[in-house]
Amino acid sequence: MRSKDGRTTKDGIRIHEAGDFAGMHKAGALAARILDEIAAHVFPGQTTGEIDRLITQKVEDAGAKSATIGYKGYQHASCISVNHVVCHGIPGDKKLKDGDILNIDVTVIVDGWFGDTSRMFVAGKLPRKAERLIQVTHDSLMVGIEAAKPGNTFGDIGHAIQVYAESQRMSVVRDFCGHGLGQVFHAPPNVLHYGRPGTGPVLEEGMFFTIEPMINLGRPETKILADEWTAVTRDKSLSAQFEHSIGVTADGADIFTLSPAGKFHPTYG
């Protein structure tokens, strides 16, 4: 149900106009293109700090702004989360090793619109167990997107992701979630990646938000390190994440952050 101003729901979720989709596509395309281009720079011996430097340069060269530099004191244009780091890994001097898997998360601002996406990469040869984790995580995101249509609820999205991931004997992180966005970085609703069908706000055309499931090979529990950013699995099991920004249309979801080069999946499948 919309509030009297017709622009937000009773849950505080902004209902965007048809013209707003173009702004989100432009921002999302840039974020996705930067991740396409960074793929060639992920290899054993590379540092996450150098990857972030390259991302920072690409954002600047595009005439855009990084949404994360200066956000709550954060000083990087990306979060880079390696192996058992679930999310919010801080780029630094640590060198990647052969077989490391990493999530790179980038958010840019283009003409006031926020483009937010993340995907998995591998340094060197992809280990078999990591390959399966990455595939299940990718498919969990896509199952969630399939549930994003008018008349469904946010609980339907979370339920679809949870049922699929757990059917593959993996766990869904509960401590972090997707979020609304548009001309702000984070807004209602919280998009949980687990839940019960038919619960939560009802989806309406014009809602913009991210879906970004974090899936673990082991248990779902996480902990925050002393830097107050980095989240890791408590049991040190591998974790993976994929993120798209989407807009709800009359009959489904419009993905704003599709890879221009078809490289969203690290095996380019």
SULBELQUI-V27139 format. One record per backbone hydrogen bond with DSSP energy under -0.5 kcal/mol. NH is the residue of the N-H (numbers start at 1). CO is the residue of the C=O. E is the energy in kcal/mol with one decimal. If there is no record, write none. Layout:
BEGIN
NH,CO,E / NH,CO,E
END
This chain:
BEGIN
3,8,-3.4 / 6,3,-2.2 / 9,13,-2.1 / 10,1,-1.7 / 12,9,-1.9 / 14,12,-0.5 / 15,7,-3.6 / 16,14,-0.7 / 16,206,-2.8 / 20,17,-1.5 / 21,17,-0.5 / 21,18,-1.2 / 22,19,-0.7 / 23,19,-0.7 / 24,20,-1.7 / 25,21,-2.3 / 26,22,-2.0 / 27,23,-2.0 / 28,24,-2.8 / 29,25,-2.4 / 30,26,-1.5 / 31,27,-2.0 / 32,28,-2.4 / 33,29,-2.4 / 34,30,-2.4 / 35,31,-1.6 / 36,32,-2.2 / 37,33,-2.5 / 38,34,-1.6 / 39,35,-0.9 / 39,36,-0.8 / 40,37,-0.6 / 41,38,-1.9 / 42,39,-1.6 / 43,41,-0.7 / 45,96,-3.0 / 46,43,-2.1 / 48,94,-1.3 / 49,92,-2.7 / 51,47,-1.7 / 52,48,-2.2 / 53,49,-2.0 / 54,50,-2.3 / 55,51,-2.2 / 56,52,-2.8 / 57,53,-2.2 / 58,54,-2.2 / 59,55,-2.4 / 60,56,-2.1 / 61,57,-2.8 / 62,58,-1.5 / 63,60,-1.8 / 64,59,-2.0 / 65,109,-1.7 / 67,107,-2.4 / 68,107,-0.6 / 70,68,-0.6 / 70,74,-4.2 / 71,68,-1.9 / 72,70,-0.7 / 73,70,-1.0 / 74,71,-2.3 / 79,105,-1.7 / 80,89,-2.4 / 81,79,-0.5 / 81,103,-2.5 / 82,80,-0.6 / 83,101,-2.9 / 85,82,-2.0 / 86,84,-0.6 / 86,231,-2.4 / 87,231,-1.1 / 96,46,-3.4 / 99,123,-3.5 / 100,97,-2.3 / 102,121,-2.5 / 103,81,-2.5 / 104,119,-2.2 / 105,79,-2.5 / 105,103,-0.5 / 106,117,-2.6 / 107,77,-0.5 / 108,115,-2.3 / 109,65,-2.7 / 110,108,-0.5 / 110,113,-2.7 / 113,110,-2.1 / 114,182,-2.6 / 115,108,-2.8 / 116,114,-0.6 / 117,106,-2.2 / 118,243,-1.3 / 119,104,-1.4 / 121,102,-2.8 / 123,100,-2.6 / 124,122,-0.7 / 127,125,-0.6 / 131,127,-2.5 / 132,128,-2.1 / 133,129,-1.9 / 134,130,-2.6 / 135,131,-2.2 / 136,132,-2.6 / 137,133,-2.4 / 138,134,-2.6 / 139,135,-2.6 / 140,136,-2.1 / 141,137,-1.9 / 142,138,-1.9 / 143,139,-2.4 / 144,140,-2.0 / 145,141,-2.4 / 146,142,-2.0 / 147,143,-1.0 / 147,144,-0.5 / 148,145,-1.4 / 149,147,-1.4 / 150,249,-0.6 / 151,203,-1.9 / 152,149,-2.0 / 154,201,-1.9 / 155,199,-2.3 / 156,153,-0.5 / 157,153,-1.2 / 158,154,-2.2 / 159,155,-2.5 / 160,156,-2.1 / 161,157,-2.0 / 162,158,-2.7 / 163,159,-2.8 / 164,160,-1.8 / 165,161,-2.7 / 166,162,-2.7 / 167,163,-1.5 / 168,164,-0.8 / 168,165,-0.9 / 169,166,-1.6 / 170,165,-1.8 / 171,216,-2.2 / 173,214,-2.6 / 178,191,-2.9 / 180,187,-2.4 / 180,189,-0.9 / 181,208,-1.1 / 182,184,-1.6 / 187,180,-1.7 / 191,178,-2.3 / 191,189,-0.5 / 192,190,-0.9 / 199,196,-1.4 / 203,152,-3.3 / 206,248,-2.6 / 207,204,-1.7 / 209,246,-2.1 / 210,179,-2.7 / 211,244,-2.1 / 215,213,-0.5 / 215,240,-2.5 / 216,171,-2.6 / 217,238,-2.5 / 223,232,-2.0 / 225,230,-2.9 / 228,225,-2.1 / 231,87,-2.3 / 232,223,-2.6 / 233,84,-2.2 / 234,221,-2.3 / 236,233,-1.2 / 239,83,-2.2 / 240,215,-2.3 / 242,213,-1.1 / 243,118,-2.6 / 244,211,-1.9 / 246,209,-2.8 / 247,254,-2.2 / 248,207,-2.6 / 249,252,-2.8 / 254,247,-3.2 / 255,253,-0.6 / 256,245,-2.7 / 256,254,-0.6 / 257,245,-0.8 / 262,259,-1.3 / 268,265,-2.7
END
